[in-house]
Amino acid sequence: MVAVSKSPSTSIFANPWVQLILGVICMASVANLQYGWTLFVNPIDAKFHWGRPAIQVAFTMFVLIETWLVPVEGYLVDRFGPRPVVIGGGILVAIAWMINSVADSLALLYVAAAIGGIGCGSVYGTCVGNALKWFPGRRGLAAGITAAGFGAGAAATIIPISNMITSDGYQHAFLFFGILQGLIVIVMAFGLLAAPPQLVAAAPRPNQAARSFTPTQVLRSPVFYVLYLMFVLVASGGLMMAASMAPIAKDLKIDKIPVALLGMAMPALTFAIFLNRIFDGVGRPFFGWVSDHIGRENTMAIAFVIGAGALFTLSQVGSNPVLFVLVTALYFGVFGEIYSLFPATQGDTFGAKFAAANAGMLYTAKGMGSLLVPFAAALALSMGWHTVFMIAMSFNLLAAAIGLFVLKPMRIRHFAATRAEVQNEANASGRAPMQPASGN
């Protein structure tokens, strides 16, 4: 077995906050593979007339492969360390958008989506798993800051990409930003290090498992499947919104209407996507920090209910360009927290030793949620976006109820059972059990 290299104490990179910053930059550099995609849907359809549902299959394929291979990539990270996995991811995300720039068939578009999914998943799964290990006492905040890179990373480039599509065509935008994003990831990857053993084996806090669970053991836990269901319910609505912002705005006939807010003026669609990325990015660490203080399930319920309210409001007043910009920003501000709260919850529940692989297994729920994106596009064509928004709203409310009334008591019993198990093992071996760390 190949051992993971230890983090050299003399290295300037062997610091949790340095590792967090490197992870954020990597995440920001691959964010456009998901959040910038909506800008390309209409131009691709205008050129080839393949139809939105067929084009959105590429988005679903990207998310499926991005998420469903993360457990494998997480295993590689746990075994070999983060650096080689992220370098490989950077190479693949560059290749994916380079292929998109010359794709003249749906088949080639789908191939690029698959390659991009592998690359993006390698970066995403590694950076989140690494953050959970470097910050065992503040997993909500660490996962939130890392995920913020993916949520807000597109904000800095949404306007340049949109402008380049308008001036030079979407194919040139794919090529230029594909190469740029890949190079940034590769350079940052050389600074990534595995967390030292003393952090990974840190004493658990009262609301954390007393031992680490292997991926096989996690798959036998009912808690995992409740988390998985909640993740799918909420992710399906957010992914639909992320992939369909441009089609929604176009169908509502507001995409090119100028909106003036916060001292800025730009078309409603561009303004909405720009603001969405900022709110999404801010919401991830904010709700992660909140969950470190008031509990994961309580925070989830608050965010999910606010998201449901935003979707309902959008179904009623979405054709107003100013409200469209503001309400979608609110929605993404509370949606992105799933990418901080769910990894933090699984880290607390199943321990840090196999955090990358276990977080990867849970992250496949995002792929399951993406399966509904093409169906949402087809449903919108037949019944309108109002119906799509109301279904997504219902999913949010259901997830909030499950979190409070099913997941919360299940995790309390889970923590009690693992503490008793560790205590019994300690008594049988005649050694003192590990004492929980103080605080939350």
C-alpha positions as CSV (number, residue, x, y, z in Angstrom):
1,M,0.0,0.0,0.0
2,V,1.3,3.4,-0.9
3,A,1.5,5.7,2.1
4,V,0.2,9.3,2.0
5,S,3.1,11.7,2.4
6,K,3.0,13.6,5.7
7,S,2.7,17.3,5.7
8,P,6.2,18.7,6.5
9,S,6.0,20.9,9.5
10,T,8.6,23.3,8.0
11,S,6.7,23.9,4.9
12,I,4.8,27.2,4.6
13,F,2.0,25.3,3.0
14,A,1.6,23.1,6.1
15,N,-1.0,25.4,7.6
16,P,-4.8,24.8,7.7
17,W,-5.6,28.3,6.4
18,V,-3.1,28.1,3.6
19,Q,-4.6,24.7,2.6
20,L,-8.0,26.3,2.7
21,I,-7.0,29.2,0.5
22,L,-5.5,26.9,-2.1
23,G,-8.6,24.7,-2.1
24,V,-10.8,27.8,-2.6
25,I,-8.8,28.9,-5.6
26,C,-9.0,25.5,-7.1
27,M,-12.7,25.4,-6.6
28,A,-13.2,28.8,-8.1
29,S,-11.3,27.8,-11.2
30,V,-13.7,24.9,-11.9
31,A,-16.9,26.6,-10.9
32,N,-17.8,27.7,-14.5
33,L,-18.1,24.1,-15.6
34,Q,-21.4,24.1,-13.7
35,Y,-22.4,27.7,-13.1
36,G,-21.2,29.2,-16.4
37,W,-22.9,26.5,-18.4
38,T,-26.3,28.3,-18.7
39,L,-24.6,31.1,-20.7
40,F,-23.8,28.6,-23.5
41,V,-27.1,26.8,-23.8
42,N,-29.0,29.3,-26.0
43,P,-25.9,30.1,-28.2
44,I,-25.4,26.3,-28.8
45,D,-29.1,25.9,-29.6
46,A,-29.0,28.9,-31.9
47,K,-26.1,27.4,-33.9
48,F,-27.1,23.7,-34.1
49,H,-30.9,23.7,-33.2
50,W,-30.5,20.6,-31.1
51,G,-33.2,21.7,-28.6
52,R,-32.7,22.7,-25.0
53,P,-33.6,19.3,-23.4
54,A,-31.0,17.6,-25.6
55,I,-28.3,20.2,-24.8
56,Q,-29.2,20.0,-21.1
57,V,-28.4,16.2,-21.2
58,A,-24.8,17.3,-21.4
59,F,-25.2,19.2,-18.1
60,T,-26.8,16.2,-16.5
61,M,-24.0,13.9,-17.7
62,F,-21.4,16.3,-16.4
63,V,-23.0,16.4,-12.9
64,L,-23.6,12.7,-12.8
65,I,-20.0,11.8,-13.6
66,E,-18.7,14.6,-11.5
67,T,-20.5,13.3,-8.5
68,W,-20.6,9.5,-9.0
69,L,-16.8,9.2,-9.4
70,V,-16.0,11.3,-6.4
71,P,-16.0,8.3,-4.0
72,V,-13.3,6.8,-6.2
73,E,-11.4,10.0,-6.3
74,G,-11.9,10.4,-2.5
75,Y,-10.3,6.9,-2.0
76,L,-7.3,8.0,-4.1
77,V,-7.0,11.2,-2.0
78,D,-7.2,9.2,1.2
79,R,-4.4,6.9,-0.1
80,F,-2.1,9.1,-2.1
81,G,-2.8,12.6,-0.9
82,P,-4.5,15.6,-2.6
83,R,-1.8,16.8,-5.0
84,P,-1.8,14.2,-7.8
85,V,-5.6,14.0,-7.9
86,V,-6.1,17.7,-8.3
87,I,-3.4,18.0,-11.0
88,G,-5.2,15.3,-13.0
89,G,-8.4,17.2,-12.5
90,G,-6.9,20.4,-13.8
91,I,-5.7,18.8,-17.0
92,L,-9.2,17.2,-17.6
93,V,-11.2,20.4,-17.1
94,A,-9.0,22.2,-19.6
95,I,-9.5,19.3,-22.2
96,A,-13.2,19.3,-21.6
97,W,-13.8,22.9,-22.6
98,M,-11.3,22.7,-25.4
99,I,-13.5,19.9,-26.8
100,N,-16.6,22.0,-26.3
101,S,-15.1,24.7,-28.4
102,V,-15.1,22.4,-31.5
103,A,-18.0,20.1,-30.7
104,D,-20.3,19.9,-33.7
105,S,-22.5,17.0,-32.6
106,L,-24.4,16.1,-29.4
107,A,-22.2,13.1,-29.0
108,L,-19.0,15.2,-28.8
109,L,-20.7,17.6,-26.4
110,Y,-21.6,14.6,-24.2
111,V,-18.0,13.3,-24.3
112,A,-16.7,16.7,-23.2
113,A,-19.3,16.7,-20.4
114,A,-18.0,13.4,-19.2
115,I,-14.4,14.4,-19.2
116,G,-15.2,17.7,-17.5
117,G,-17.2,15.8,-14.9
118,I,-14.2,13.6,-14.0
119,G,-11.9,16.6,-13.8
120,C,-14.3,18.8,-11.8
121,G,-15.1,15.9,-9.4
122,S,-11.4,15.3,-8.8
123,V,-11.0,18.9,-7.7
124,Y,-14.2,19.3,-5.8
125,G,-14.0,16.1,-3.8
126,T,-10.4,16.5,-3.0
127,C,-10.7,20.1,-1.7
128,V,-13.8,19.5,0.4
129,G,-12.3,16.3,1.9
130,N,-9.0,18.0,2.6
131,A,-10.8,20.9,4.4
132,L,-12.7,18.4,6.6
133,K,-9.4,16.8,7.7
134,W,-7.5,20.1,8.3
135,F,-10.4,21.6,10.4
136,P,-11.8,18.8,12.6
137,G,-13.3,21.3,15.1
138,R,-14.8,23.7,12.6
139,R,-16.0,21.5,9.7
140,G,-19.0,23.6,8.9
141,L,-17.0,26.7,8.4
142,A,-14.1,25.0,6.6
143,A,-16.4,23.1,4.2
144,G,-18.4,26.3,3.7
145,I,-15.4,28.4,2.8
146,T,-14.1,25.7,0.4
147,A,-17.5,25.3,-1.2
148,A,-17.8,29.1,-1.5
149,G,-15.0,28.9,-4.0
150,F,-17.2,26.8,-6.2
151,G,-20.3,28.9,-5.6
152,A,-18.8,32.4,-6.0
153,G,-15.9,31.5,-8.2
154,A,-18.0,32.0,-11.3
155,A,-18.9,35.5,-10.2
156,A,-15.6,37.0,-11.2
157,T,-15.8,35.5,-14.7
158,I,-19.5,35.5,-15.6
159,I,-19.4,39.0,-17.1
160,P,-16.2,38.4,-19.1
161,I,-17.5,35.1,-20.4
162,S,-20.8,36.7,-21.4
163,N,-19.0,39.5,-23.1
164,M,-16.7,37.1,-24.9
165,I,-19.6,35.0,-26.1
166,T,-21.3,38.2,-27.5
167,S,-18.1,39.5,-29.1
168,D,-16.2,36.4,-30.2
169,G,-18.7,33.6,-30.0
170,Y,-19.2,30.9,-27.5
171,Q,-16.6,28.6,-29.0
172,H,-13.8,31.0,-28.4
173,A,-15.0,31.5,-24.8
174,F,-14.9,27.8,-24.2
175,L,-11.3,27.6,-25.5
176,F,-9.9,30.6,-23.7
177,F,-11.5,30.0,-20.3
178,G,-10.9,26.2,-20.5
179,I,-7.2,26.6,-20.8
180,L,-7.1,29.4,-18.2
181,Q,-9.1,27.5,-15.6
182,G,-7.0,24.3,-16.1
183,L,-3.7,26.1,-15.7
184,I,-4.7,27.8,-12.4
185,V,-5.8,24.5,-10.9
186,I,-2.6,22.7,-11.8
187,V,-0.4,25.5,-10.3
188,M,-2.4,25.6,-7.1
189,A,-2.3,21.8,-6.7
190,F,1.4,21.8,-6.1
191,G,0.9,23.4,-2.8
192,L,-1.8,21.0,-1.5
193,L,-0.7,18.7,1.4
194,A,-2.4,15.9,3.3
195,A,-3.4,16.8,6.9
196,P,-1.1,15.5,9.6
197,P,-2.2,12.4,11.5
198,Q,-2.6,14.3,14.8
199,L,-5.4,16.4,13.2
200,V,-7.1,13.4,11.6
201,A,-7.1,11.6,14.9
202,A,-8.2,14.6,17.0
203,A,-10.5,13.8,20.0
204,P,-14.1,14.0,18.9
205,R,-16.5,16.7,20.2
206,P,-19.8,15.8,21.8
207,N,-21.7,16.1,18.5
208,Q,-19.2,14.0,16.6
209,A,-18.8,10.3,16.2
210,A,-16.3,8.7,18.6
211,R,-14.6,6.8,15.9
212,S,-14.2,6.8,12.1
213,F,-16.4,4.7,9.8
214,T,-15.1,3.0,6.6
215,P,-17.1,3.6,3.4
216,T,-18.5,0.1,3.7
217,Q,-19.7,0.7,7.3
218,V,-21.2,4.1,6.2
219,L,-23.3,2.3,3.5
220,R,-24.8,0.1,6.3
221,S,-25.9,3.1,8.3
222,P,-29.5,4.4,7.9
223,V,-28.3,7.9,8.7
224,F,-26.4,8.0,5.4
225,Y,-29.6,7.2,3.4
226,V,-31.6,9.9,5.1
227,L,-28.9,12.4,4.4
228,Y,-28.8,11.2,0.8
229,L,-32.5,11.7,0.3
230,M,-32.5,15.2,1.7
231,F,-29.5,16.1,-0.5
232,V,-31.3,14.8,-3.6
233,L,-34.5,16.8,-2.8
234,V,-32.8,20.1,-2.4
235,A,-30.0,19.7,-5.0
236,S,-32.6,18.9,-7.8
237,G,-34.1,22.3,-7.5
238,G,-30.9,24.2,-7.3
239,L,-29.3,22.4,-10.2
240,M,-32.4,23.0,-12.3
241,M,-32.1,26.7,-11.5
242,A,-28.4,26.9,-12.2
243,A,-28.7,25.1,-15.5
244,S,-31.8,27.0,-16.7
245,M,-31.3,30.6,-15.6
246,A,-30.9,31.7,-19.2
247,P,-33.8,29.7,-20.6
248,I,-36.0,30.9,-17.7
249,A,-35.2,34.5,-18.2
250,K,-35.7,34.2,-22.0
251,D,-39.1,32.5,-21.6
252,L,-40.1,35.2,-19.1
253,K,-39.0,37.8,-21.7
254,I,-36.7,39.6,-19.3
255,D,-33.2,38.3,-20.2
256,K,-32.1,41.5,-22.0
257,I,-34.1,44.1,-20.0
258,P,-31.6,46.5,-18.2
259,V,-31.7,46.4,-14.4
260,A,-30.0,49.0,-12.2
261,L,-29.1,48.0,-8.7
262,L,-26.3,48.7,-6.3
263,G,-24.8,51.4,-8.5
264,M,-24.6,48.9,-11.4
265,A,-26.6,48.4,-14.6
266,M,-26.7,45.3,-16.8
267,P,-29.1,43.0,-18.5
268,A,-31.4,41.1,-16.1
269,L,-29.9,37.7,-16.9
270,T,-26.3,38.7,-16.6
271,F,-27.0,40.7,-13.4
272,A,-28.9,37.7,-11.9
273,I,-26.2,35.2,-12.6
274,F,-23.5,37.6,-11.3
275,L,-25.5,38.3,-8.0
276,N,-26.4,34.6,-7.6
277,R,-22.8,33.6,-7.6
278,I,-21.9,36.2,-4.9
279,F,-24.9,35.2,-2.7
280,D,-24.2,31.5,-3.2
281,G,-20.6,32.0,-2.3
282,V,-21.3,34.0,0.8
283,G,-24.1,31.7,2.0
284,R,-21.9,28.6,2.1
285,P,-19.5,29.7,4.8
286,F,-22.1,31.7,6.6
287,F,-24.5,28.8,7.0
288,G,-21.6,26.5,7.7
289,W,-20.5,28.8,10.6
290,V,-24.1,29.0,11.8
291,S,-24.4,25.2,11.8
292,D,-21.2,25.0,14.0
293,H,-23.1,26.9,16.6
294,I,-26.8,26.0,16.4
295,G,-26.6,22.5,14.9
296,R,-26.6,21.1,11.3
297,E,-30.3,20.1,11.2
298,N,-31.6,23.3,12.6
299,T,-29.6,25.3,10.1
300,M,-30.7,23.1,7.2
301,A,-34.3,23.6,8.1
302,I,-34.0,27.4,8.2
303,A,-32.2,27.5,4.8
304,F,-34.6,25.1,3.1
305,V,-37.7,27.0,4.2
306,I,-36.3,30.3,3.0
307,G,-35.4,28.6,-0.3
308,A,-39.0,27.3,-0.6
309,G,-40.3,30.9,0.0
310,A,-38.0,32.2,-2.7
311,L,-39.2,29.6,-5.2
312,F,-42.8,30.4,-4.4
313,T,-42.1,34.2,-4.8
314,L,-40.4,33.5,-8.1
315,S,-43.4,31.6,-9.4
316,Q,-45.6,34.7,-8.7
317,V,-43.4,37.7,-9.7
318,G,-40.6,36.2,-11.7
319,S,-41.5,38.2,-14.8
320,N,-40.5,41.4,-13.0
321,P,-36.8,41.8,-14.0
322,V,-35.7,43.5,-10.7
323,L,-37.5,41.0,-8.5
324,F,-36.1,38.2,-10.7
325,V,-32.6,39.4,-9.9
326,L,-33.2,39.8,-6.2
327,V,-35.3,36.7,-5.6
328,T,-32.9,34.3,-7.5
329,A,-30.0,35.9,-5.5
330,L,-31.9,35.0,-2.3
331,Y,-32.6,31.5,-3.4
332,F,-29.0,30.8,-4.3
333,G,-27.9,32.4,-1.1
334,V,-29.7,29.6,0.9
335,F,-29.3,26.8,-1.7
336,G,-25.5,26.7,-1.7
337,E,-25.3,25.8,1.9
338,I,-26.0,22.1,1.1
339,Y,-22.4,21.9,-0.2
340,S,-21.1,22.9,3.2
341,L,-23.7,21.4,5.6
342,F,-23.9,18.0,4.1
343,P,-20.2,17.3,4.0
344,A,-19.8,18.7,7.5
345,T,-22.7,16.6,8.8
346,Q,-21.2,13.4,7.3
347,G,-17.8,14.3,8.7
348,D,-19.3,14.7,12.2
349,T,-21.3,11.5,11.8
350,F,-18.8,9.2,10.3
351,G,-15.4,10.6,11.4
352,A,-12.4,12.2,9.6
353,K,-10.1,9.3,8.7
354,F,-12.1,8.4,5.5
355,A,-13.7,11.8,5.1
356,A,-12.8,12.3,1.4
357,A,-14.3,8.9,0.3
358,N,-17.3,9.2,2.6
359,A,-18.1,12.8,1.5
360,G,-17.7,11.6,-2.0
361,M,-20.4,8.9,-1.6
362,L,-22.8,11.4,-0.2
363,Y,-21.9,13.9,-3.0
364,T,-23.3,11.4,-5.5
365,A,-26.7,12.6,-4.4
366,K,-26.0,15.8,-6.4
367,G,-25.8,13.5,-9.5
368,M,-29.1,12.0,-8.7
369,G,-30.7,15.4,-8.4
370,S,-29.3,16.4,-11.8
371,L,-31.3,13.6,-13.4
372,L,-34.3,15.9,-13.0
373,V,-32.8,18.8,-15.0
374,P,-33.8,17.6,-18.5
375,F,-37.2,16.7,-17.2
376,A,-37.6,20.2,-15.7
377,A,-36.7,21.6,-19.1
378,A,-39.3,19.4,-20.8
379,L,-41.9,20.2,-18.1
380,A,-41.4,23.9,-18.5
381,L,-42.1,23.6,-22.2
382,S,-45.4,21.8,-21.6
383,M,-46.6,23.4,-18.4
384,G,-44.5,26.4,-17.7
385,W,-41.9,27.4,-15.2
386,H,-44.5,28.0,-12.5
387,T,-45.1,24.3,-12.2
388,V,-41.4,23.6,-12.0
389,F,-40.9,26.2,-9.2
390,M,-43.8,24.8,-7.2
391,I,-42.4,21.2,-7.4
392,A,-38.9,22.4,-6.3
393,M,-40.6,24.4,-3.4
394,S,-42.3,21.2,-2.2
395,F,-39.0,19.3,-2.2
396,N,-37.4,22.0,0.0
397,L,-40.2,21.9,2.5
398,L,-40.1,18.0,2.6
399,A,-36.3,18.1,3.2
400,A,-36.7,20.6,6.1
401,A,-39.2,18.3,7.8
402,I,-37.0,15.2,7.3
403,G,-34.0,17.1,8.8
404,L,-35.8,18.1,12.0
405,F,-38.0,15.1,12.7
406,V,-36.1,12.2,11.2
407,L,-32.4,13.0,10.8
408,K,-31.9,14.9,14.1
409,P,-33.1,12.1,16.4
410,M,-31.3,9.5,14.3
411,R,-28.0,11.2,14.7
412,I,-28.5,11.6,18.4
413,R,-28.9,7.9,18.7
414,H,-26.0,7.3,16.4
415,F,-23.6,9.3,18.5
416,A,-24.7,7.6,21.7
417,A,-24.3,4.2,20.1
418,T,-20.7,4.9,18.9
419,R,-19.7,6.4,22.2
420,A,-21.0,3.2,24.0
421,E,-19.2,1.0,21.4
422,V,-15.9,2.8,22.0
423,Q,-16.4,2.6,25.8
424,N,-17.0,-1.1,25.6
425,E,-14.0,-1.7,23.5
426,A,-11.9,0.3,25.9
427,N,-13.2,-1.6,28.9
428,A,-12.5,-4.9,27.2
429,S,-8.9,-3.9,26.4
430,G,-8.2,-2.3,29.7
431,R,-7.3,1.1,28.2
432,A,-8.8,4.5,28.9
433,P,-11.3,5.7,26.2
434,M,-10.7,8.9,24.3
435,Q,-12.3,11.8,26.0
436,P,-14.5,14.1,23.9
437,A,-13.2,17.6,23.2
438,S,-15.0,20.4,24.9
439,G,-17.4,22.6,23.0
440,N,-19.6,22.1,20.0
